[in-house]
């Protein structure tokens, strides 16, 4: 399952540089698929969705840091545990019940984003 940041976030920013996928963004900051991934130009995802990896997407939250669930791999393929959870001083990086995924799916996403 992906990780989400709750509204208990104190906006310290400790999590953002730890994410190997650049799936974490500061509140109100728009995000891109290409940020810290190998994706560029027009990309076709495994499910057939086509996007421009360089295009900006609307921020998920205007108030606190947020995680783009489609980029989150729970650090699979990089670390033993999600680094955002490991460094968060207020434990606001939690499992996202709306985005439950298997380890196989997370590892497949990691390969897609970085190979």
N, C-alpha and C positions, 0 to 999 in steps of 0.2 A: 504494500500500500504506500502511497505517497505520503509526504509530510505536509502539514499546514502550520501556519503561524497564527496563534490566537490573538485576540485583542488585548491580552495581558502583556504583549510586546512593549518594551520600554524604548524601542528604536535605538538601541545601542550600536547596531550594525555588526556585531561580532560574527554573526552567521554568514553574512554575504560573501566575504572573501574565502570562506571555507568550502563553499559549494563548488565541486568540480565541473558542474554543468551550467553554472551561472543561472540557476533556476530561481535564485532569491534576488528580489529587487526591493529597493526602498519604496515606501508608500508614495503614490502619485507619479512614480517614474514608469514610463512605458517600457516594454520589453521586446526583445527580438529573439528569434530562434537561433540566429547565427552567433549570438554572444557566447563566447567561450566553448563553442562546439566547432565541428568540421563542416557544418551545414552552410551553404552559400547559394545565392541565386534562387532559382525556382527549384523546389524540392517536392518530391512525391513521397509521402509517408507510407508505411506498410499497409495502412488501411485504405489507401487510395486518395487521401486528402492531399491537395496541392496547395503550397504556400510559397510566398517569396520570403526566404529566410532573412533578408535584410530589411523587410518592412517592420515598422513599429506596431505593436499591439497594445491596446489600452491596458493601463494598470489595473490589477485585480483589486487593489485596495488603495484608498487615498489617505488612510490614516497611519497604518503600520507597515512594516516590512511584510512581504508576501512571497509565496512560492508558486511558481507556474507548475502545476501538477504534470503537464505533458513533458516537462524537462526533468522532473525529479526522478532519480533512480535510487533514492535512499542510499546513495554513495556506493551502490553495488558496482563491482568492477574497479573500484578505487580504494575503498576503506572497509574495515570490518563493521563499522557502525555509521549511521548518519552523523556527519560532522556538525550540522546545525544543532542537533540535539546535544551533542557533546560539549559545545561551547556556550550554549544559551544560559545566561546567568539567572533567568527567571522561569526556565522550563516551559516556554510557550511554544516550542517546536514539538508538535505532537502528531501521532498517526491521524491521517485524514480518512474517516470512515466512508466518505463519498468517493474515494479513489483507491479501492482495494485492488492490489495487483500481486501476482505471484513473483517469486524471485526470478523465474524464467522470463517473465515479461519485463521486469526491471533490467535484467542483464541484456536482453534484446534491445531495449531502448538505449542503454549505454553504448552498445556497439553501433547502433544506427546514428546516434549523435556524434560519435567520435571516430568512426572508421570510414 
